[in-house]
Amino acid sequence: MKKILLLGIAVCTFTTLSACSNETKTSTNSENKHAAKTEYTINYSVNGSTFNVPESWSEKDGKDGNTKYFYPKDGMLLVLFSEVSPSIRSENARTEYLSGIKKGSLKNFTEKDGQEIGDDAYGWNVSYELNEASYNGAMIVVNVKGGILQFIMGTTDQTFETYRDAFNAIYQSLKYSPRSTDTSQPEASSQPAASTEQSKPEKATFSPTDTSDATIEAISTYGDYLTMTQKIIDEYLVNYENAFRGTYLESSLSEQRSEYAAAFDEQKKLYGNMTKQKLSITKSSLVDYLKTYRDTLNDYINRMKALVQ
């Protein structure tokens, strides 16, 4: 079966998806979009692959058994299996895949920040128009046994960044049977093979010595993001101790250490299994978050200094 025909099925489902989005739904977002939070999830299955979705997102089955729709407050998530042979890791297959979407019902479909994810997937940030509404979001396509599994999410009113952690967590929860080795590899490149005489230099370990904007902007992987988060917390605790030594606030330092250690552990649960993964799709939002996090902690110390003077 031609891949582009199957992609037409994927695109057509968006019309149904949008039409159903008026159902009663409850937002899963907390006030701080990156803050650690406890969220109950439900395990779902599409063509043998399983994944977890927030319990408060309403769900609807597609007619073919290979499609599920989910509805957070501000948008929609489509999970779709298509029986195709080409690997999404192939550049030609991706070109055909995106061409099929752009020929469908999604107007002004635009993809950017494309990147390989793990060994079997490829992802993009996306934007499009549907039924006179504008959406922005992300799309991850995974090579699975027998075809590809697609996670396509869009939200209205530029709200997707408040859902990005939830979207990432859904993908991270995915359990699937991979393709056999001979069908899951990207197609051979026409470029000559690189010489093996010289070893490829290893990327230097990210070891921040400060929390400046430039240092934060230098993060390139989820591991770097976790390292930078820890550096911001460590710097805050040192500054807090120095600022309030000998005051009544000094007694709260131990409690704060415990609270921030617990918060960091929650971040590791979200991103700990992705430490080597590049940040192309999510870098801008994580950089903005780290800067805001740093500034918020510094502002708190300054406000408390005024109270103890």
CYANA upper distance limits for C-alpha pairs under 8 A (distance plus 0.5 A):
  1 MET  CA      5 LEU  CA      8.03
  1 MET  CA      6 LEU  CA      8.18
  1 MET  CA     84 VAL  CA      7.53
  2 LYS  CA      6 LEU  CA      7.26
  2 LYS  CA     84 VAL  CA      7.98
  3 LYS  CA      7 LEU  CA      6.81
  3 LYS  CA     84 VAL  CA      6.28
  3 LYS  CA     85 SER  CA      8.24
  3 LYS  CA     86 PRO  CA      8.28
  3 LYS  CA     96 GLU  CA      8.31
  3 LYS  CA     97 TYR  CA      7.87
  4 ILE  CA      8 GLY  CA      6.92
  4 ILE  CA     96 GLU  CA      7.14
  4 ILE  CA     97 TYR  CA      6.99
  4 ILE  CA     99 SER  CA      8.46
  4 ILE  CA    100 GLY  CA      5.81
  5 LEU  CA      9 ILE  CA      7.42
  5 LEU  CA    100 GLY  CA      8.16
  6 LEU  CA     10 ALA  CA      7.21
  6 LEU  CA     82 SER  CA      6.91
  6 LEU  CA     83 GLU  CA      8.21
  6 LEU  CA     84 VAL  CA      8.28
  7 LEU  CA     11 VAL  CA      6.78
  7 LEU  CA     82 SER  CA      8.30
  7 LEU  CA     97 TYR  CA      7.20
  7 LEU  CA    100 GLY  CA      6.13
  7 LEU  CA    101 ILE  CA      6.92
  8 GLY  CA     12 CYS  CA      6.61
  8 GLY  CA    100 GLY  CA      6.76
  8 GLY  CA    101 ILE  CA      7.32
  8 GLY  CA    104 GLY  CA      6.78
  9 ILE  CA     13 THR  CA      6.92
 10 ALA  CA     14 PHE  CA      7.85
 10 ALA  CA     80 LEU  CA      7.45
 10 ALA  CA    101 ILE  CA      8.31
 11 VAL  CA     15 THR  CA      8.42
 11 VAL  CA    101 ILE  CA      6.36
 11 VAL  CA    104 GLY  CA      6.08
 11 VAL  CA    105 SER  CA      6.73
 11 VAL  CA    106 LEU  CA      7.57
 12 CYS  CA     16 THR  CA      8.00
 12 CYS  CA    104 GLY  CA      7.40
 12 CYS  CA    105 SER  CA      6.96
 13 THR  CA     17 LEU  CA      6.58
 14 PHE  CA     18 SER  CA      6.50
 14 PHE  CA     78 LEU  CA      8.29
 14 PHE  CA    105 SER  CA      8.15
 14 PHE  CA    106 LEU  CA      8.36
 15 THR  CA     19 ALA  CA      6.74
 15 THR  CA    105 SER  CA      7.97
 15 THR  CA    130 LEU  CA      8.16
 15 THR  CA    131 ASN  CA      8.41
 16 THR  CA     20 CYS  CA      6.82
 17 LEU  CA     21 SER  CA      7.02
 17 LEU  CA     69 TYR  CA      7.00
 17 LEU  CA     76 MET  CA      7.51
 17 LEU  CA     78 LEU  CA      8.06
 18 SER  CA     76 MET  CA      7.89
 18 SER  CA    130 LEU  CA      8.28
 18 SER  CA    131 ASN  CA      8.26
 21 SER  CA     71 TYR  CA      6.90
 21 SER  CA     75 GLY  CA      7.69
 21 SER  CA     76 MET  CA      7.56
 23 GLU  CA     58 SER  CA      8.47
 24 THR  CA     58 SER  CA      8.41
 25 LYS  CA     56 SER  CA      7.51
 25 LYS  CA     57 TRP  CA      6.91
 25 LYS  CA     58 SER  CA      6.68
 25 LYS  CA     71 TYR  CA      7.31
 25 LYS  CA     72 PRO  CA      6.78
 25 LYS  CA     73 LYS  CA      6.03
 26 THR  CA     56 SER  CA      6.14
 26 THR  CA     57 TRP  CA      7.18
 26 THR  CA     72 PRO  CA      7.12
 26 THR  CA     73 LYS  CA      6.17
 27 SER  CA     56 SER  CA      7.47
 27 SER  CA     57 TRP  CA      8.01
 27 SER  CA     72 PRO  CA      6.30
 27 SER  CA     73 LYS  CA      5.31
 27 SER  CA     74 ASP  CA      8.31
 28 THR  CA     39 GLU  CA      8.28
 28 THR  CA     54 PRO  CA      7.65
 28 THR  CA     56 SER  CA      6.92
 28 THR  CA     57 TRP  CA      8.01
 28 THR  CA     72 PRO  CA      7.58
 28 THR  CA     73 LYS  CA      8.31
 29 ASN  CA     33 LYS  CA      7.14
 29 ASN  CA    162 THR  CA      7.09
 29 ASN  CA    163 TYR  CA      7.43
 30 SER  CA     35 ALA  CA      8.06
 30 SER  CA     37 LYS  CA      8.09
 33 LYS  CA    161 GLU  CA      8.14
 33 LYS  CA    162 THR  CA      5.67
 33 LYS  CA    163 TYR  CA      7.95
 33 LYS  CA    165 ASP  CA      7.97
 34 HIS  CA    165 ASP  CA      7.40
 34 HIS  CA    289 TYR  CA      7.96
 35 ALA  CA    263 ALA  CA      8.42
 36 ALA  CA    263 ALA  CA      6.72
 36 ALA  CA    266 GLU  CA      6.13
 36 ALA  CA    267 GLN  CA      7.13
 37 LYS  CA    266 GLU  CA      8.48
 39 GLU  CA     54 PRO  CA      7.07
 39 GLU  CA     55 GLU  CA      8.17
 40 TYR  CA     54 PRO  CA      6.51
 40 TYR  CA     55 GLU  CA      6.13
 41 THR  CA     52 ASN  CA      6.22
 41 THR  CA     53 VAL  CA      5.71
 41 THR  CA     54 PRO  CA      4.74
 41 THR  CA     55 GLU  CA      5.11
 42 ILE  CA     52 ASN  CA      5.85
 42 ILE  CA     53 VAL  CA      5.99
 42 ILE  CA     54 PRO  CA      6.84
 42 ILE  CA     55 GLU  CA      6.02
 43 ASN  CA     50 THR  CA      7.14
 43 ASN  CA     51 PHE  CA      6.08
 43 ASN  CA     52 ASN  CA      4.90
 43 ASN  CA     53 VAL  CA      7.07
 44 TYR  CA     50 THR  CA      5.98
 44 TYR  CA     51 PHE  CA      6.05
 44 TYR  CA     52 ASN  CA      6.65
 44 TYR  CA     53 VAL  CA      7.93
 45 SER  CA     49 SER  CA      5.92
 45 SER  CA     50 THR  CA      4.80
 45 SER  CA     51 PHE  CA      7.06
 46 VAL  CA     50 THR  CA      6.98
 46 VAL  CA     65 GLY  CA      7.85
 46 VAL  CA     66 ASN  CA      6.07
 46 VAL  CA     67 THR  CA      7.23
 46 VAL  CA     68 LYS  CA      7.93
 46 VAL  CA     79 VAL  CA      8.20
 46 VAL  CA     80 LEU  CA      7.90
 46 VAL  CA     81 PHE  CA      7.37
 47 ASN  CA     65 GLY  CA      8.13
 47 ASN  CA     66 ASN  CA      6.38
 47 ASN  CA     81 PHE  CA      7.23
 48 GLY  CA    176 TYR  CA      7.44
 48 GLY  CA    177 SER  CA      8.39
 49 SER  CA    174 LEU  CA      7.52
 49 SER  CA    175 LYS  CA      6.19
 49 SER  CA    176 TYR  CA      4.98
 49 SER  CA    177 SER  CA      7.61
 50 THR  CA    173 SER  CA      8.37
 50 THR  CA    174 LEU  CA      6.15
 50 THR  CA    175 LYS  CA      5.73
 50 THR  CA    176 TYR  CA      7.08
 51 PHE  CA    170 ILE  CA      6.68
 51 PHE  CA    171 TYR  CA      7.68
 51 PHE  CA    173 SER  CA      5.70
 51 PHE  CA    174 LEU  CA      4.90
 51 PHE  CA    175 LYS  CA      6.88
 52 ASN  CA    170 ILE  CA      6.05
 52 ASN  CA    173 SER  CA      6.37
 52 ASN  CA    174 LEU  CA      7.79
 53 VAL  CA     57 TRP  CA      7.76
 53 VAL  CA    170 ILE  CA      6.39
 54 PRO  CA    166 ALA  CA      8.25
 56 SER  CA     72 PRO  CA      7.94
 57 TRP  CA     70 PHE  CA      6.44
 57 TRP  CA     71 TYR  CA      5.64
 57 TRP  CA     72 PRO  CA      5.36
 57 TRP  CA     73 LYS  CA      8.23
 58 SER  CA     70 PHE  CA      6.08
 58 SER  CA     71 TYR  CA      5.71
 58 SER  CA     72 PRO  CA      7.54
 59 GLU  CA     68 LYS  CA      7.62
 59 GLU  CA     69 TYR  CA      6.12
 59 GLU  CA     70 PHE  CA      5.01
 59 GLU  CA     71 TYR  CA      7.00
 60 LYS  CA     68 LYS  CA      6.39
 60 LYS  CA     69 TYR  CA      5.58
 60 LYS  CA     70 PHE  CA      6.98
 61 ASP  CA     65 GLY  CA      7.54
 61 ASP  CA     67 THR  CA      6.76
 61 ASP  CA     68 LYS  CA      5.18
 61 ASP  CA     69 TYR  CA      6.78
 62 GLY  CA     66 ASN  CA      7.41
 62 GLY  CA     67 THR  CA      5.22
 62 GLY  CA     68 LYS  CA      5.91
 62 GLY  CA     69 TYR  CA      7.64
 63 LYS  CA     67 THR  CA      7.93
 66 ASN  CA     80 LEU  CA      6.35
 66 ASN  CA     81 PHE  CA      5.81
 66 ASN  CA     82 SER  CA      8.11
 67 THR  CA     78 LEU  CA      7.79
 67 THR  CA     79 VAL  CA      6.23
 67 THR  CA     80 LEU  CA      5.02
 67 THR  CA     81 PHE  CA      7.04
 68 LYS  CA     78 LEU  CA      6.56
 68 LYS  CA     79 VAL  CA      5.80
 68 LYS  CA     80 LEU  CA      7.11
 69 TYR  CA     76 MET  CA      7.60
 69 TYR  CA     77 LEU  CA      6.27
 69 TYR  CA     78 LEU  CA      5.37
 69 TYR  CA     79 VAL  CA      6.99
 70 PHE  CA     76 MET  CA      6.23
 70 PHE  CA     77 LEU  CA      5.50
 70 PHE  CA     78 LEU  CA      7.06
 71 TYR  CA     75 GLY  CA      6.55
 71 TYR  CA     76 MET  CA      5.16
 71 TYR  CA     77 LEU  CA      6.88
 72 PRO  CA     76 MET  CA      6.71
 72 PRO  CA     77 LEU  CA      8.47
 74 ASP  CA    155 THR  CA      5.87
 74 ASP  CA    156 THR  CA      6.40
 74 ASP  CA    157 ASP  CA      8.50
 74 ASP  CA    159 THR  CA      7.71
 75 GLY  CA    153 MET  CA      8.07
 75 GLY  CA    154 GLY  CA      6.22
 75 GLY  CA    155 THR  CA      4.48
 75 GLY  CA    156 THR  CA      6.55
 76 MET  CA    153 MET  CA      6.28
 76 MET  CA    154 GLY  CA      6.26
 76 MET  CA    155 THR  CA      6.93
 77 LEU  CA    151 PHE  CA      7.52
 77 LEU  CA    152 ILE  CA      6.22
 77 LEU  CA    153 MET  CA      4.76
 77 LEU  CA    154 GLY  CA      7.16
 78 LEU  CA    150 GLN  CA      8.07
 78 LEU  CA    151 PHE  CA      6.33
 78 LEU  CA    152 ILE  CA      5.68
 78 LEU  CA    153 MET  CA      6.78
 79 VAL  CA    149 LEU  CA      7.56
 79 VAL  CA    150 GLN  CA      5.98
 79 VAL  CA    151 PHE  CA      5.24
 79 VAL  CA    152 ILE  CA      7.08
 80 LEU  CA    149 LEU  CA      6.19
 80 LEU  CA    150 GLN  CA      5.61
 80 LEU  CA    151 PHE  CA      7.33
 81 PHE  CA    147 GLY  CA      7.53
 81 PHE  CA    148 ILE  CA      6.25
 81 PHE  CA    149 LEU  CA      4.97
 81 PHE  CA    150 GLN  CA      6.80
 82 SER  CA    147 GLY  CA      6.11
 82 SER  CA    148 ILE  CA      5.98
 82 SER  CA    149 LEU  CA      7.08
 83 GLU  CA    146 GLY  CA      6.26
 83 GLU  CA    147 GLY  CA      4.78
 83 GLU  CA    148 ILE  CA      7.12
 84 VAL  CA    146 GLY  CA      7.37
 84 VAL  CA    147 GLY  CA      5.03
 84 VAL  CA    148 ILE  CA      7.15
 85 SER  CA    146 GLY  CA      7.85
 85 SER  CA    147 GLY  CA      6.47
 85 SER  CA    183 THR  CA      8.14
 86 PRO  CA     90 SER  CA      7.79
 86 PRO  CA     93 ALA  CA      6.48
 86 PRO  CA    183 THR  CA      8.28
 87 SER  CA     93 ALA  CA      7.03
 87 SER  CA    143 ASN  CA      6.83
 87 SER  CA    148 ILE  CA      8.44
 87 SER  CA    183 THR  CA      7.59
 87 SER  CA    184 SER  CA      6.16
 87 SER  CA    185 GLN  CA      7.31
 87 SER  CA    186 PRO  CA      6.77
 88 ILE  CA     93 ALA  CA      6.29
 88 ILE  CA     94 ARG  CA      6.17
 88 ILE  CA    120 ASP  CA      8.39
 88 ILE  CA    121 ALA  CA      7.35
 88 ILE  CA    122 TYR  CA      7.15
 88 ILE  CA    141 VAL  CA      7.46
 88 ILE  CA    142 VAL  CA      7.61
 88 ILE  CA    143 ASN  CA      6.96
 88 ILE  CA    148 ILE  CA      8.17
 88 ILE  CA    186 PRO  CA      8.19
 89 ARG  CA     93 ALA  CA      8.00
 89 ARG  CA     94 ARG  CA      7.78
 89 ARG  CA    116 GLU  CA      7.86
 89 ARG  CA    120 ASP  CA      7.66
 89 ARG  CA    121 ALA  CA      7.36
 89 ARG  CA    122 TYR  CA      7.14
 89 ARG  CA    184 SER  CA      8.33
 89 ARG  CA    185 GLN  CA      7.49
 89 ARG  CA    186 PRO  CA      5.47
 89 ARG  CA    187 GLU  CA      8.45
 90 SER  CA     94 ARG  CA      6.79
 90 SER  CA    185 GLN  CA      8.33
 90 SER  CA    186 PRO  CA      5.02
 90 SER  CA    187 GLU  CA      6.04
 91 GLU  CA     95 THR  CA      6.71
 91 GLU  CA    186 PRO  CA      8.30
 92 ASN  CA     96 GLU  CA      6.81
 93 ALA  CA     97 TYR  CA      6.49
 94 ARG  CA     98 LEU  CA      6.60
 95 THR  CA     99 SER  CA      6.57
 96 GLU  CA    100 GLY  CA      6.67
 97 TYR  CA    101 ILE  CA      7.09
 98 LEU  CA    102 LYS  CA      6.74
 99 SER  CA    103 LYS  CA      6.82
100 GLY  CA    104 GLY  CA      7.12
101 ILE  CA    105 SER  CA      8.34
101 ILE  CA    106 LEU  CA      7.61
101 ILE  CA    109 PHE  CA      8.20
102 LYS  CA    106 LEU  CA      7.03
102 LYS  CA    107 LYS  CA      7.71
102 LYS  CA    108 ASN  CA      8.03
102 LYS  CA    109 PHE  CA      6.37
105 SER  CA    130 LEU  CA      7.68
106 LEU  CA    128 TYR  CA      6.44
106 LEU  CA    129 GLU  CA      6.27
106 LEU  CA    130 LEU  CA      6.10
107 LYS  CA    128 TYR  CA      6.28
107 LYS  CA    129 GLU  CA      5.44
107 LYS  CA    130 LEU  CA      6.90
108 ASN  CA    127 SER  CA      8.20
108 ASN  CA    128 TYR  CA      5.81
108 ASN  CA    129 GLU  CA      6.69
109 PHE  CA    126 VAL  CA      7.67
109 PHE  CA    127 SER  CA      6.25
109 PHE  CA    128 TYR  CA      4.79
109 PHE  CA    129 GLU  CA      7.53
110 THR  CA    126 VAL  CA      6.06
110 THR  CA    127 SER  CA      5.81
110 THR  CA    128 TYR  CA      6.85
111 GLU  CA    124 TRP  CA      6.45
111 GLU  CA    125 ASN  CA      6.21
111 GLU  CA    126 VAL  CA      4.97
111 GLU  CA    127 SER  CA      7.20
112 LYS  CA    124 TRP  CA      6.19
112 LYS  CA    125 ASN  CA      5.89
112 LYS  CA    126 VAL  CA      6.93
113 ASP  CA    123 GLY  CA      8.49
113 ASP  CA    124 TRP  CA      6.03
113 ASP  CA    125 ASN  CA      6.58
113 ASP  CA    280 SER  CA      6.17
113 ASP  CA    281 ILE  CA      5.96
114 GLY  CA    122 TYR  CA      7.62
114 GLY  CA    123 GLY  CA      6.09
114 GLY  CA    124 TRP  CA      4.99
114 GLY  CA    125 ASN  CA      7.73
114 GLY  CA    280 SER  CA      7.80
114 GLY  CA    281 ILE  CA      7.64
115 GLN  CA    122 TYR  CA      6.21
115 GLN  CA    123 GLY  CA      6.06
115 GLN  CA    124 TRP  CA      7.21
115 GLN  CA    278 LYS  CA      8.39
115 GLN  CA    280 SER  CA      7.10
115 GLN  CA    281 ILE  CA      7.91
116 GLU  CA    121 ALA  CA      6.52
116 GLU  CA    122 TYR  CA      4.97
116 GLU  CA    123 GLY  CA      6.99
117 ILE  CA    121 ALA  CA      5.45
117 ILE  CA    122 TYR  CA      5.75
117 ILE  CA    123 GLY  CA      7.19
117 ILE  CA    277 GLN  CA      7.28
117 ILE  CA    278 LYS  CA      8.33
118 GLY  CA    277 GLN  CA      7.42
120 ASP  CA    142 VAL  CA      6.15
120 ASP  CA    143 ASN  CA      5.75
120 ASP  CA    144 VAL  CA      8.24
120 ASP  CA    178 PRO  CA      8.26
120 ASP  CA    184 SER  CA      7.77
121 ALA  CA    140 ILE  CA      7.27
121 ALA  CA    141 VAL  CA      6.02
121 ALA  CA    142 VAL  CA      4.71
121 ALA  CA    143 ASN  CA      6.61
122 TYR  CA    140 ILE  CA      6.23
122 TYR  CA    141 VAL  CA      6.01
122 TYR  CA    142 VAL  CA      7.16
123 GLY  CA    138 ALA  CA      7.83
123 GLY  CA    139 MET  CA      6.03
123 GLY  CA    140 ILE  CA      4.72
123 GLY  CA    141 VAL  CA      6.83
123 GLY  CA    281 ILE  CA      8.02
124 TRP  CA    138 ALA  CA      6.19
124 TRP  CA    139 MET  CA      5.86
124 TRP  CA    140 ILE  CA      7.11
124 TRP  CA    281 ILE  CA      6.88
125 ASN  CA    136 ASN  CA      8.25
125 ASN  CA    137 GLY  CA      6.36
125 ASN  CA    138 ALA  CA      4.75
125 ASN  CA    139 MET  CA      6.84
125 ASN  CA    281 ILE  CA      6.57
126 VAL  CA    136 ASN  CA      6.27
126 VAL  CA    137 GLY  CA      5.76
126 VAL  CA    138 ALA  CA      5.65
126 VAL  CA    139 MET  CA      7.27
126 VAL  CA    154 GLY  CA      8.42
127 SER  CA    134 SER  CA      8.02
127 SER  CA    135 TYR  CA      6.02
127 SER  CA    136 ASN  CA      4.66
127 SER  CA    137 GLY  CA      6.68
127 SER  CA    138 ALA  CA      8.48
127 SER  CA    154 GLY  CA      8.02
128 TYR  CA    134 SER  CA      6.49
128 TYR  CA    135 TYR  CA      5.88
128 TYR  CA    136 ASN  CA      7.03
129 GLU  CA    133 ALA  CA      6.01
129 GLU  CA    134 SER  CA      4.96
129 GLU  CA    135 TYR  CA      6.44
130 LEU  CA    134 SER  CA      7.04
130 LEU  CA    135 TYR  CA      8.09
133 ALA  CA    156 THR  CA      7.71
134 SER  CA    156 THR  CA      6.48
134 SER  CA    157 ASP  CA      7.87
135 TYR  CA    154 GLY  CA      5.80
135 TYR  CA    155 THR  CA      5.61
135 TYR  CA    156 THR  CA      5.26
135 TYR  CA    157 ASP  CA      7.76
135 TYR  CA    158 GLN  CA      7.75
136 ASN  CA    154 GLY  CA      5.59
136 ASN  CA    155 THR  CA      6.14
136 ASN  CA    156 THR  CA      7.17
136 ASN  CA    158 GLN  CA      6.86
136 ASN  CA    159 THR  CA      8.37
136 ASN  CA    160 PHE  CA      6.86
137 GLY  CA    152 ILE  CA      8.29
137 GLY  CA    153 MET  CA      5.97
137 GLY  CA    154 GLY  CA      4.78
137 GLY  CA    155 THR  CA      6.71
137 GLY  CA    160 PHE  CA      6.01
138 ALA  CA    152 ILE  CA      6.67
138 ALA  CA    153 MET  CA      6.10
138 ALA  CA    154 GLY  CA      7.23
139 MET  CA    150 GLN  CA      7.78
139 MET  CA    151 PHE  CA      6.07
139 MET  CA    152 ILE  CA      4.89
139 MET  CA    153 MET  CA      6.79
140 ILE  CA    150 GLN  CA      6.47
140 ILE  CA    151 PHE  CA      5.69
140 ILE  CA    152 ILE  CA      7.08
141 VAL  CA    148 ILE  CA      7.04
141 VAL  CA    149 LEU  CA      6.22
141 VAL  CA    150 GLN  CA      4.96
141 VAL  CA    151 PHE  CA      6.77
142 VAL  CA    148 ILE  CA      5.92
142 VAL  CA    149 LEU  CA      5.61
142 VAL  CA    150 GLN  CA      6.87
143 ASN  CA    147 GLY  CA      6.74
143 ASN  CA    148 ILE  CA      5.17
143 ASN  CA    149 LEU  CA      7.05
143 ASN  CA    178 PRO  CA      7.30
143 ASN  CA    179 ARG  CA      7.21
143 ASN  CA    184 SER  CA      7.29
144 VAL  CA    148 ILE  CA      5.86
144 VAL  CA    149 LEU  CA      7.00
144 VAL  CA    176 TYR  CA      6.98
144 VAL  CA    177 SER  CA      6.39
144 VAL  CA    178 PRO  CA      5.25
144 VAL  CA    179 ARG  CA      5.89
145 LYS  CA    176 TYR  CA      8.27
145 LYS  CA    177 SER  CA      5.99
145 LYS  CA    178 PRO  CA      5.65
145 LYS  CA    179 ARG  CA      4.94
145 LYS  CA    180 SER  CA      8.04
146 GLY  CA    179 ARG  CA      7.54
151 PHE  CA    171 TYR  CA      8.40
153 MET  CA    167 PHE  CA      8.22
154 GLY  CA    160 PHE  CA      7.40
155 THR  CA    159 THR  CA      6.50
155 THR  CA    160 PHE  CA      5.96
156 THR  CA    160 PHE  CA      8.03
159 THR  CA    163 TYR  CA      7.82
160 PHE  CA    164 ARG  CA      6.63
161 GLU  CA    165 ASP  CA      8.43
161 GLU  CA    285 SER  CA      7.55
163 TYR  CA    167 PHE  CA      6.71
164 ARG  CA    168 ASN  CA      6.57
165 ASP  CA    169 ALA  CA      6.54
166 ALA  CA    170 ILE  CA      6.74
167 PHE  CA    171 TYR  CA      7.03
168 ASN  CA    172 GLN  CA      6.62
169 ALA  CA    173 SER  CA      6.63
169 ALA  CA    270 LEU  CA      7.35
170 ILE  CA    174 LEU  CA      7.18
178 PRO  CA    184 SER  CA      8.46
179 ARG  CA    183 THR  CA      6.86
179 ARG  CA    184 SER  CA      6.00
180 SER  CA    184 SER  CA      6.75
181 THR  CA    185 GLN  CA      7.01
206 PHE  CA    219 ILE  CA      8.06
206 PHE  CA    224 ASP  CA      6.58
206 PHE  CA    227 THR  CA      8.15
207 SER  CA    227 THR  CA      8.05
208 PRO  CA    215 THR  CA      7.09
208 PRO  CA    227 THR  CA      8.35
208 PRO  CA    228 MET  CA      7.34
208 PRO  CA    231 LYS  CA      7.67
210 ASP  CA    215 THR  CA      7.41
210 ASP  CA    231 LYS  CA      8.11
211 THR  CA    215 THR  CA      6.58
211 THR  CA    216 ILE  CA      6.91
211 THR  CA    228 MET  CA      8.16
211 THR  CA    231 LYS  CA      7.67
211 THR  CA    232 ILE  CA      6.78
211 THR  CA    294 ARG  CA      8.07
212 SER  CA    216 ILE  CA      6.81
213 ASP  CA    217 GLU  CA      6.54
213 ASP  CA    291 LYS  CA      7.40
214 ALA  CA    218 ALA  CA      6.83
215 THR  CA    219 ILE  CA      7.85
216 ILE  CA    228 MET  CA      7.32
216 ILE  CA    287 VAL  CA      6.78
216 ILE  CA    290 LEU  CA      7.58
216 ILE  CA    291 LYS  CA      7.78
217 GLU  CA    287 VAL  CA      6.59
219 ILE  CA    224 ASP  CA      5.69
219 ILE  CA    225 TYR  CA      6.63
219 ILE  CA    228 MET  CA      8.24
219 ILE  CA    283 LYS  CA      8.42
219 ILE  CA    287 VAL  CA      8.40
220 SER  CA    224 ASP  CA      6.76
220 SER  CA    225 TYR  CA      8.19
220 SER  CA    278 LYS  CA      6.32
220 SER  CA    279 LEU  CA      6.08
220 SER  CA    280 SER  CA      8.31
220 SER  CA    283 LYS  CA      7.87
221 THR  CA    225 TYR  CA      6.92
221 THR  CA    275 THR  CA      6.78
221 THR  CA    276 LYS  CA      6.31
221 THR  CA    277 GLN  CA      5.87
221 THR  CA    278 LYS  CA      4.91
221 THR  CA    279 LEU  CA      5.65
222 TYR  CA    226 LEU  CA      6.81
222 TYR  CA    271 TYR  CA      6.87
222 TYR  CA    272 GLY  CA      8.34
222 TYR  CA    274 MET  CA      6.51
222 TYR  CA    275 THR  CA      5.17
222 TYR  CA    276 LYS  CA      7.00
222 TYR  CA    277 GLN  CA      6.54
222 TYR  CA    278 LYS  CA      7.22
222 TYR  CA    279 LEU  CA      6.98
223 GLY  CA    227 THR  CA      6.71
223 GLY  CA    271 TYR  CA      8.23
223 GLY  CA    272 GLY  CA      7.87
223 GLY  CA    274 MET  CA      7.61
223 GLY  CA    275 THR  CA      4.30
223 GLY  CA    276 LYS  CA      6.59
223 GLY  CA    277 GLN  CA      8.26
224 ASP  CA    228 MET  CA      6.52
224 ASP  CA    275 THR  CA      7.91
225 TYR  CA    229 THR  CA      6.62
225 TYR  CA    286 LEU  CA      7.97
226 LEU  CA    230 GLN  CA      6.73
226 LEU  CA    267 GLN  CA      7.90
226 LEU  CA    268 LYS  CA      7.64
226 LEU  CA    271 TYR  CA      8.22
227 THR  CA    231 LYS  CA      6.75
228 MET  CA    232 ILE  CA      6.76
228 MET  CA    290 LEU  CA      8.30
229 THR  CA    233 ILE  CA      6.84
229 THR  CA    264 PHE  CA      8.23
229 THR  CA    290 LEU  CA      7.37
230 GLN  CA    234 ASP  CA      6.54
230 GLN  CA    264 PHE  CA      7.71
231 LYS  CA    235 GLU  CA      6.55
232 ILE  CA    236 TYR  CA      6.62
232 ILE  CA    293 TYR  CA      8.48
232 ILE  CA    294 ARG  CA      6.54
233 ILE  CA    237 LEU  CA      6.74
233 ILE  CA    260 TYR  CA      7.59
234 ASP  CA    238 VAL  CA      6.78
235 GLU  CA    239 ASN  CA      6.62
236 TYR  CA    240 TYR  CA      6.46
236 TYR  CA    294 ARG  CA      8.47
236 TYR  CA    297 LEU  CA      7.00
236 TYR  CA    298 ASN  CA      7.51
237 LEU  CA    241 GLU  CA      6.62
237 LEU  CA    253 LEU  CA      8.13
237 LEU  CA    256 GLN  CA      8.43
237 LEU  CA    257 ARG  CA      7.72
238 VAL  CA    242 ASN  CA      6.72
239 ASN  CA    243 ALA  CA      6.46
239 ASN  CA    301 ILE  CA      8.41
240 TYR  CA    244 PHE  CA      6.63
240 TYR  CA    253 LEU  CA      8.21
240 TYR  CA    301 ILE  CA      6.97
241 GLU  CA    245 ARG  CA      6.12
241 GLU  CA    250 GLU  CA      7.14
241 GLU  CA    253 LEU  CA      7.40
243 ALA  CA    301 ILE  CA      8.16
243 ALA  CA    305 LYS  CA      7.74
244 PHE  CA    248 TYR  CA      8.15
244 PHE  CA    249 LEU  CA      6.40
244 PHE  CA    250 GLU  CA      5.94
244 PHE  CA    305 LYS  CA      8.18
245 ARG  CA    249 LEU  CA      8.22
245 ARG  CA    250 GLU  CA      5.92
246 GLY  CA    250 GLU  CA      6.95
247 THR  CA    308 VAL  CA      7.93
249 LEU  CA    253 LEU  CA      7.90
252 SER  CA    256 GLN  CA      6.76
253 LEU  CA    257 ARG  CA      6.69
254 SER  CA    258 SER  CA      6.98
255 GLU  CA    259 GLU  CA      6.76
256 GLN  CA    260 TYR  CA      6.59
257 ARG  CA    261 ALA  CA      6.55
258 SER  CA    262 ALA  CA      6.71
259 GLU  CA    263 ALA  CA      6.75
260 TYR  CA    264 PHE  CA      6.56
261 ALA  CA    265 ASP  CA      6.72
262 ALA  CA    266 GLU  CA      7.01
263 ALA  CA    267 GLN  CA      7.12
264 PHE  CA    268 LYS  CA      6.82
265 ASP  CA    269 LYS  CA      6.83
266 GLU  CA    270 LEU  CA      7.04
267 GLN  CA    271 TYR  CA      6.71
267 GLN  CA    272 GLY  CA      8.08
268 LYS  CA    272 GLY  CA      4.98
269 LYS  CA    273 ASN  CA      8.30
271 TYR  CA    275 THR  CA      7.13
279 LEU  CA    283 LYS  CA      5.29
282 THR  CA    286 LEU  CA      6.80
283 LYS  CA    287 VAL  CA      6.46
284 SER  CA    288 ASP  CA      6.67
285 SER  CA    289 TYR  CA      6.62
286 LEU  CA    290 LEU  CA      6.64
287 VAL  CA    291 LYS  CA      6.82
288 ASP  CA    292 THR  CA      6.71
289 TYR  CA    293 TYR  CA      6.45
290 LEU  CA    294 ARG  CA      6.59
291 LYS  CA    295 ASP  CA      6.67
292 THR  CA    296 THR  CA      6.44
293 TYR  CA    297 LEU  CA      6.81
294 ARG  CA    298 ASN  CA      6.78
295 ASP  CA    299 ASP  CA      6.48
296 THR  CA    300 TYR  CA      6.70
297 LEU  CA    301 ILE  CA      7.04
298 ASN  CA    302 ASN  CA      6.90
299 ASP  CA    303 ARG  CA      6.66
300 TYR  CA    304 MET  CA      6.67
301 ILE  CA    305 LYS  CA      6.60
302 ASN  CA    306 ALA  CA      7.15
303 ARG  CA    307 LEU  CA      7.39
304 MET  CA    308 VAL  CA      7.11
305 LYS  CA    309 GLN  CA      6.79
